[in-house]
């Protein structure tokens, strides 16, 4: 069976990629396997960070990818309609590897979500035989679930909100009886989302908690964690993004804070900016040193207004959706992680201590939600962000993902309007 010919492959190089002069080393290709649909900035942002340095990126993914496949930095896109059995994954990976790799070294495999780490763990021996893994399974799996991160975060100097894993209804009853409200409920890890449809769900009132949360209990693989909610706005959420070597030493990094999230208070970053945060840097460096994971490390915490308290939120062991924020400041963390895997020294030269990241679509929805609640006005959209500005979908050297995303949004809006009009009639 020739799997490569049985599945749709798109060569989406539209123009020759920008080449940055590299040292005299082998250029090792990168393969990104995606088992959970990921047609957005995390995927093509990763490809951009590598492709701009002349590293060829090849993607094997489940589902359709109308946006990511238009990126000039994704050299090959192989699509499975559904998540296939392990043997099909293996055969496809081997065939692809033979076609793309002209070096003596094994290709590098980068995981873009924790879901994929969990999905491909049963194939660990096979993958380690044929690829250099970023990050590796053995080290990362110790900390994928949030409850495993909390004691390590405390050792690094972060404060940790009162927390409880929700497995049974008695766990929920304990939270209702003993926690201060409001609380926030989140998946314990990305692979424990199950039927829970939120990144985070804030429950304001104690007497509503059972009604809101109980339906998610006893529904494996859904496993949640409840925490006392730390007061403050989205602008009080701070982040660290860094590249770490196998000893846990941070090679390059940026720190900053979110401006808005979508949904507000508990969602993904809609826009944010770089800010010098020495105390967060120190705590994040200490945490990375404890993890000892060679890879991309993203750490979030919350610092309530007028305090010096840094409450730990979570760590991500994969590229963030807003990775290009760092790249805009000259800190290409994706490439540095790649270089670290190959034993190369860090060549990062930060060009600025300012910059911001912006997702037009997410920010519009975030502001729209807050306008409906009377918390802001549309004038918020006009406030300037620190330059240089990087965008979730658009890049001057790679504009098509934004164009496709915009057309997709317009098409969805037209369909929604037509359906509403027909319903009214």
N, C-alpha and C positions, 0 to 999 in steps of 0.2 A: 504493500500500500504506500503510495507516494502522498504523504499527508500534505506537503507543501503545495502540490498541484490540486489537491482535493478541496482546499479552502482558499478563500479569496485573499489575494495579496495585492497591496497597492504600493507602488513606489511613488512617494509624494514629494520627492525633491523637486521643487519648482524652479529654483535658481541655485547656482553653486553656493554652498554654505560659506559664511564668513570664517576665515582661517586665521587663528592667532598662532604665531610662531611658537612651536614647542621645542623642548630640548630633544636631543637625539636619543629618543626612546621609542619603543614599539607603541603604536597607537592600537590599543586593545578595544574592540567593539563592545558595546553595551547591549544587553538584552533585558527588556522589561516585560515580565509576565503579569497579566492582569486578570484575575478571576472574578473580581467584583467590579461592575461597570464604573469607569473612571474617565469619562469624556470631558475633561476640563483642565484647569490650570495646573493641578498637581502633576499630571502626566506630561503635557507639552511644555510646562515650565521646567521640568526635569530635563526633557530633551533639549530645550534651548540652552540650559546651563552647560550641557556637554557639547552639543553641536556647534556652539559658538567657539569652541576650542578644537574643532576638527574631529571630535569623537563621533563615529557613526552610531546611531541609536536605532534599535530594531524592537518592535513591539508585537507581542502575541497576546491577544485579548479576547475576552468574551463580550459579545454584543456588538452593536453598531457604533461607529466612531466618526460621525460626520464632521465634528469639529477638530479633534486631534489629528485626523488623517490629513488635514490640509496644512499642518505645520511643516515648514521646509526642513525642520531638523529631525523629523521622524523618517528615517530612510526606508523602512519596511513596516507595513502594518498587516498582520495576519489576524483574521477574525474567525472566531468560533461562534455559531449562533447561540450555543448554550455552553455551560461549563462541561467539558468532555471528561471522560475517565482519565486516570493518571497515565495509562499507557499511551493514549493519544497525545497528551501533553509531552511525554518523554520523546516520542517519535518525532513530533514536530520540532521540539527544541534541538534534538540531535541533527536533524536535517538542516535546520536553519543555521546552526553553529558551523556545520561543514561548508555551507555556502558563503558565510560572511567572514569567517576567521582565517586570515592568512598569516598568522603569527604562531610562534611556539608556545605562547601563553594561553591559558584558558580565557574565554570571554568573561566579562564581568556581568553579573546579574544583579540588578537593582530592584528592590521591592518598594513600590510607591504607597502601599497601605499596609496596616497591620493585618487586615483581612487576608491579604495574599500570603503573609508569613504563616498565618494559621492554616490557610488552605494548602500550601505547598509543604508543610512540615512532614507529612507522610512520605514525601519524595526526597527527604533530606540527603540520604546517602547518594542517590543518583545525581542530584544537583551539585553536591560537593565534588563529585567525581568529574563533572564536566564544566563547572563554572566557579568563578570566584564570587562569593555571595556578599552582598551589601544590603543590610547588615547580616550577620551570621545568625543562625537559628539558636544555637546553644546559649549565647550570651543574652540575646534579646528576649527570649521566651521567659527568662526569670522575672521580667518587669513589664510584660505586656498588659497585665491586669492592674487596675489602679490601686487595689489594696496592697499589691506588692511594692508599689512605688512610694506609698505614704511613709513608712518607717525610714526609707532611704532619704526621702526629702527632708524629714525631720533631722536626720544626722547632718544634712548639708546646711541646716540653719533656717529652713522654711517653717512656718507655722502650718498646721494641718487642721482643717475644720473637723468638728465631730462627725464621724462617718460610720455607716453601717451597710453591709452587703445585704441586699434583699433577695432571699432565696425562697422563703416561705412566708405565709401570712403572719406568723408569729413575729418574724423579723420586722414586718411593717408595723405591727401593733406596738412593738418596743420603740420604734422611731416616733410614732404618734404620741406615745406616753412620755417619752424622755427628752426629745429634741426640742430646741427652741425653733420657732417658725418665724419666717418662711424657711423652707428647705429646697434644695435642688436635687433632682433625681437624674442620673445619667447611666448609660450602659457601663458595666464594669470594664469592658474592653470593646473594641470594634467587632470582634467575633461573637460577642454576647448580646448584640442588638436585638436579635429575634424579632418580635412583633412591636418593639418599642420604636416609635416613629420620630423621636426627637433626638437632637444632639444633647440637649439638656432641658428639663422641664421644671419650672419653678412652681412650687405649691405654696401659696400664701397663707392659707387658713388650715389650722389643725383639724377642724371638723369636716373638711373637704378632702383630706389626704386619702382616706380609705377609698372613697368613691372614685378618685382620680387614678390611684396607683394600683389598686387591688387587681384589676383586670390583667395586669402584666405579670403578676406573681404566679408561680407554678406553671409557667408556659415556656419550657426549655425550647431553644437554647437561650431564651431571654434571662439574663442575670443583670440586675441593676445595683447601683450603689447610691445611697441617700446621704446627703451632707447638709449640715446647717449652712444656709446661704449667707455669704459675706456681703454686707451692704456696700453700695457704691454703684457707679455707672459703668458703662462699657469702657469709658476712657480711663478707668482705674484698673483695667486688665493689662498686665505687662507681659512681654514675651522676650525670650532669648532664642536665637537660632545660631547653632554652631556646628562646626565639623570637628569630630573627635577621633583620635587614633585609638589603637587597641589597648593602650595603657590608660585611656580615659582623659588624656591631656587634650585640651581644646586648642586647635590649630588656628582657627579663625572664627569670628562671631560678629553678630550685631545684636543690639537690644533696642526695644521700643515699646510702644503702647498702642492698643487699639483705640480707634475713635468711635466707630459704630460696629455693631454686629447685626447679623440677620439670622433668625429673629433677634430683636433687642434683648439684651441681658443674658441670653443663653445659647446663642447661635455661632455661626462662622463669622470670621472677620469680614466686614464689608469695606472698611478702609482703616488704615492705621499708618503710623509713621515711626521713623527712627528717633530714638532719644538716648542720650548717654545716661546709663543707670548703673553706676559702679557697684552699688550694693547687690543688685540683682545679678550682675556679672560675677561677683565673688561667690554668691550662693550657687549659681548655675555651674560655674567651674568646679566647685566642690561636689556637686551632684554628678556631673559627668565623670569625675574622678572615681566616684563610687560605682557608677554603672560599668565603666571599663568596656565600652562598646565602640568599635570602629564604625562610624557612620554619621549620618545627619541627625542631630539632636535638637528637638524643639521643646522648650519648656515654657509653660504659662503659669502665672500667679496673679493674685489680686492684692492691690495695696489700697485699703480704704482711705478716703480723704482725711487729711490732717493726722495721719498716723505714720509710724515707721514699721508697720506690720506687713510682712510678705506672706500671704496665705497661698499655699501651693494648690494648683489646679490639676495639672497633668503634664506628662512628658510624651512626646511623639517620637518614635524611632524611624522616621521616614521623612521625605521632603514635605514641607508645609505647602498649603495652597498659595501662600504669599511669599514663596522662596525668592521670587524675582525682586522683591524689595531689597534684599541684601545685595543681589547682583547689581542693582542700580547704583549702589554705593561702592562698587568695585570689589565686593566680597562674594565671589562666586563659590558658595559653599558646596554646591553639587560637584563642581569640578575638583574642589579640594578634597572631598571625600574619595573621589575616584583616584586622585593622585596619592592619597594616603594609603589606599589599598595596594597600590603598586610600589609602595616604599619610597615615594618621591618626597622631597621637602616641600614645605608650604611656600608658595610664591605669591600669596595674596598681598596686594597693596591697596589698602582702603583709599578711595578717592575723595570721600566726603563723609561727614558725620551727620548729614541730613538726608532726607528723602522720605517718600511715602508710597503707599500701595493702594490701588483703588479698583474696586469692582463696581462698575456702573450699574449693573443689573441688581446686584445684592443691595447696594446702597439705596437705590430707588425704592426697593421693597421695604427696607428698614425704615427709611424716612416716612414712607407712606403709612406704615403701621403706627408710627409714633404720632403722625399728624391726626390719624383717626382717633387716637387716644387723647389728643390735645396736649401732647408733651413737647411738640416742636412745630415749626412751620416749614413750608417748602423753601423758604429763603436759606435754610441750612445747606441746600445743595450748592449754593453759590459761594460758600466759604472756601477760601484757597487752602490748598494743602502744600506742605513743604516740598520744594523741588530738590532733586529730580523725582518726577512721578513715574512709577511703573504701574502697569495695569494688569488686571487679571487675565484678559484675553488678548489685548492689543500689544504689539511690539512693532516698531518701525521696520525692523528687519524680518518680521514674521507676522504680517497683518491679517492673513486670511482667517485664522481662527476667530478673530473678533467679527469679521464680516459675516461668516457663517452663523455665529451665535446671534448676531443682530437680526439677520434674516429669519432665524428660527423663532426669535422673540416676536417679531412682527407677524409672522405666520400664525403663531399661537394666539396673539392678541386679536387678529382678524377672525379666526375661528371662534374664539370666545364671544366676540361681539355679535357675530352672525347667529350663534346658538342662542344668545340672550334675546336677540330681536325675534327669532322664531318662537321662543318660549312665550314672549309677551303677546305675540300675535295669536 
